[in-house]
């Protein structure tokens, strides 16, 4: 089902990789992923999250701190029962693997622009087709997906619409204004409010919001390493001052913080 990122022709298996009729060939890495991000489509030498960010997120998520977020996403995916699904901006694959567990008979695809992220994601589930690719040029055919997940990820709405088959949908998961509020209050003199529904203005014609819900819970981070990982995997890890970050990490007592996620499901009419 994959398409060539250079000429958009179908890709067929060939030895340890894939090739299109024009001869564009892409080898499979020893970890199991395919790199379908040509150098001319890169904005930097190593785009996407770096190794430190990826490992901080992996360790934080593996500790189960956001398990309710992933569990609810998997439930919502299972309710839609797609035959083919895609996690667009999959990171190191934590949410992807749980979607796959909820859809054992479906074909799953996952991509991220970060090589460091996809290298680690491959270890979670070998049955998923893991790709290094641009979410603005997804190497999959038109109308080939019945379900797309986008979790904490930038999104090219036009590309998502292109990929969806009629009746298929996109599940967008992102933070609300209350997310990590206690942490933000500790890190900044002034906490900026933001609209957690501004993405609704970006939805292209032909797609409509079918379902929306918010998941909220209180997270207790008892050790400094967990707090350090949380900071490292968010923009607060470089926006906040080193002194404020250190105060959060080094405090003796457990740190309680609100997790607040919004799930919006958009259907292609």
C-alpha positions as a printed Julia matrix, in Angstrom:
269×3 Matrix{Float64}:
   0.0    0.0     0.0
   2.97   2.35    0.41
   3.7    4.98   -2.23
   7.0    6.41   -3.38
   7.78   9.72   -1.63
   9.52  10.95   -4.77
   7.1   10.09   -7.59
   4.0    8.8    -5.72
   3.98   5.5    -7.6
   3.2    2.3    -5.66
   6.03   0.71   -3.75
   6.56  -3.06   -3.92
   8.69  -5.28   -1.72
  12.18  -5.94   -3.06
  14.84  -7.8    -1.09
  15.15  -5.98    2.24
  13.2   -2.89    1.25
  10.76  -1.43   -1.25
  11.05  -0.09   -4.79
   8.78   1.75   -7.23
   8.51   1.21  -11.02
  10.79   4.2   -11.61
  13.54   2.5    -9.62
  13.43   4.6    -6.47
  14.54   2.17   -3.78
  14.33   2.37   -0.02
  16.01  -0.18    2.23
  14.59  -1.37    5.51
  16.71  -0.48    8.55
  17.87  -3.29   10.81
  15.42  -2.05   13.46
  12.58  -2.73   11.01
  11.47   0.71    9.83
  11.5    2.23    6.34
  12.99   5.66    5.8
  10.69   7.32    3.26
  11.93  10.84    3.91
  14.12  11.89    0.96
  16.87  14.35    1.74
  15.2   17.01   -0.42
  12.17  16.92    1.89
  14.19  17.58    5.04
  14.43  21.02    6.58
  17.49  20.03    8.6
  20.0   17.21    8.8
  18.14  15.42   11.61
  14.6   16.82   11.77
  12.19  16.15   14.59
  12.79  15.37   18.25
  16.35  14.62   19.29
  17.56  11.61   21.29
  17.28  13.3    24.7
  13.68  14.37   24.12
  12.68  10.98   22.76
  14.22   9.07   25.66
  12.69  11.39   28.25
   9.26  10.87   26.71
   9.77   7.12   26.43
  10.76   6.8    30.09
   7.92   9.04   31.29
   5.27   7.23   29.27
   6.63   3.76   30.08
   6.21   4.62   33.76
   2.46   4.8    33.12
   1.9    8.46   33.97
  -0.28   9.03   30.88
  -1.77   5.53   30.77
  -5.37   6.82   31.04
  -4.77   9.02   27.98
  -3.56   6.08   25.89
  -6.26   3.76   27.21
  -9.06   6.13   26.21
  -7.54   6.67   22.77
  -7.37   2.91   22.23
 -11.01   2.55   23.29
 -12.12   5.24   20.88
 -10.14   3.64   18.06
 -11.66   0.22   18.77
 -15.17   1.69   18.62
 -14.52   2.81   15.03
 -13.12  -0.62   13.98
 -11.07   0.53   10.96
  -9.47  -1.91    8.53
  -6.5    0.42    7.97
  -5.27   3.05   10.39
  -2.41   5.52   10.77
  -0.73   7.23   13.69
   0.57  10.47   12.21
   3.4   11.93   14.3
   3.79   8.74   16.33
   6.89   9.7    18.32
   8.4    6.72   20.08
   5.24   4.68   19.62
   3.64   4.54   23.07
   0.15   5.48   21.9
   0.59   3.64   18.59
   1.22   0.3    20.25
  -1.89   0.59   22.38
  -4.02   1.44   19.36
  -2.61  -1.68   17.69
  -3.55  -3.82   20.68
  -7.13  -2.59   20.44
  -7.26  -3.32   16.68
  -5.59  -6.73   16.33
  -7.11  -7.48   12.9
  -6.4   -4.1    11.3
  -3.38  -2.95    9.3
  -1.52  -0.28   11.24
   0.88   2.36    9.95
   2.84   4.91   11.95
   5.16   7.71   10.94
   7.28  10.41   12.43
   9.89  12.74   11.0
  12.31  11.95   13.86
  14.65   9.04   13.16
  15.49   8.75   16.86
  11.8    8.36   17.69
  11.02   5.77   15.03
  14.1    3.7    15.88
  12.68   3.21   19.37
   9.08   2.87   18.25
   9.93  -0.22   16.18
  10.59  -2.2    19.35
   7.0   -1.83   20.55
   5.19  -3.82   17.86
   6.79  -5.44   14.79
   3.41  -5.84   13.09
   3.02  -2.08   12.6
   4.52  -0.55    9.46
   6.89   2.03   10.96
   7.99   4.9     8.72
  10.25   7.9     8.84
   8.24  10.28    6.71
   6.87  13.79    6.49
   3.3   14.31    7.66
   2.98  16.85    4.84
   3.82  14.14    2.26
   2.55  10.89    3.73
   3.64   7.94    1.51
   0.21   6.3     1.45
  -2.5    6.4    -1.26
  -5.52   8.66   -1.37
  -8.54   7.43    0.62
  -6.57   4.51    2.07
  -7.19   5.04    5.8
 -10.35   4.65    7.83
  -8.83   6.04   11.04
  -6.02   8.51   11.72
  -4.68   9.38   15.16
  -2.83  12.61   15.85
  -1.58  12.84   19.44
   0.29  15.96   20.61
   1.39  16.43   17.03
   1.28  19.19   14.44
  -1.18  18.32   11.71
  -1.49  18.94    8.0
  -5.26  18.95    7.66
  -5.3   18.77    3.86
  -3.03  15.73    3.92
  -5.17  14.03    6.56
  -8.26  14.63    4.45
  -6.52  13.18    1.39
  -5.7    9.98    3.27
  -9.16   9.32    4.67
 -11.73   7.21    2.9
 -15.36   8.45    2.97
 -16.79   7.92    6.43
 -13.32   7.6     7.94
 -12.13   9.94   10.64
  -9.3   11.71   12.38
  -8.91  11.54   16.16
  -6.99  14.57   17.38
  -5.71  14.45   20.97
  -4.27  17.6    22.49
  -3.97  19.51   25.76
  -6.61  21.88   27.1
  -5.82  25.2    28.74
  -5.77  23.49   32.16
  -3.16  20.9    31.2
  -0.13  20.95   33.53
  -1.44  24.16   35.06
   0.33  23.67   38.4
   3.62  23.09   36.61
   3.16  26.16   34.44
   2.39  28.25   37.52
   5.64  27.14   39.09
   7.69  27.84   35.98
   6.41  31.25   34.87
   5.51  34.55   36.51
   2.54  34.82   34.17
   0.7   31.78   32.83
  -0.7   32.49   29.4
  -4.18  31.24   28.63
  -4.8   29.73   25.23
  -7.82  28.53   23.34
  -7.91  24.75   23.16
 -10.42  24.77   20.3
  -8.58  27.03   17.87
  -7.88  24.01   15.68
 -11.58  23.89   14.83
 -11.06  26.84   12.51
  -8.53  24.8    10.5
 -10.81  21.87    9.69
 -11.17  21.69    5.89
 -14.45  21.7     4.05
 -15.87  18.21    3.82
 -14.82  17.21    7.33
 -17.0   17.71   10.39
 -16.65  17.29   14.15
 -18.56  14.18   15.2
 -17.36  13.63   18.77
 -15.58  15.64   21.46
 -14.69  14.87   25.06
 -12.17  15.88   27.73
 -10.23  13.57   30.02
  -8.96  15.04   33.29
  -7.07  13.49   36.17
  -4.49  14.43   38.79
  -1.0   13.07   38.36
   1.34  12.68   41.33
   5.04  12.78   40.47
   6.91  11.56   43.52
  10.48  11.55   42.21
  12.67  14.13   40.57
  13.5   11.99   37.55
   9.84  11.78   36.55
   9.54  15.55   36.82
  12.75  16.0    34.82
  11.42  13.7    32.09
   8.14  15.6    31.94
   9.99  18.88   31.52
  12.32  17.45   28.89
   9.48  16.15   26.73
   7.59  19.46   26.71
   8.46  22.97   25.47
   8.78  23.97   29.12
  12.13  22.16   29.14
  13.66  25.0    27.14
  11.24  27.89   27.66
  11.43  28.05   31.44
  14.54  29.26   33.27
  17.06  26.72   34.52
  16.47  27.9    38.09
  12.7   27.37   37.93
  13.14  23.94   36.34
  15.61  22.92   39.03
  13.2   23.99   41.77
  10.51  21.73   40.35
  12.84  18.77   39.88
  14.58  19.01   43.24
  11.65  19.67   45.56
  11.39  17.05   48.31
   7.64  16.53   48.42
   5.59  14.86   45.65
   4.36  17.17   42.93
   0.7   17.04   41.87
  -0.31  18.3    38.47
  -3.49  18.29   36.4
  -3.6   16.3    33.17
  -6.34  17.55   30.84
  -6.72  16.18   27.32
  -9.23  16.92   24.62
 -10.29  14.22   22.13
 -11.89  15.52   18.93
 -13.03  13.16   16.17
 -13.52  14.59   12.68
 -15.26  12.56    9.98
 -14.86  12.85    6.23
 -18.35  13.33    4.89
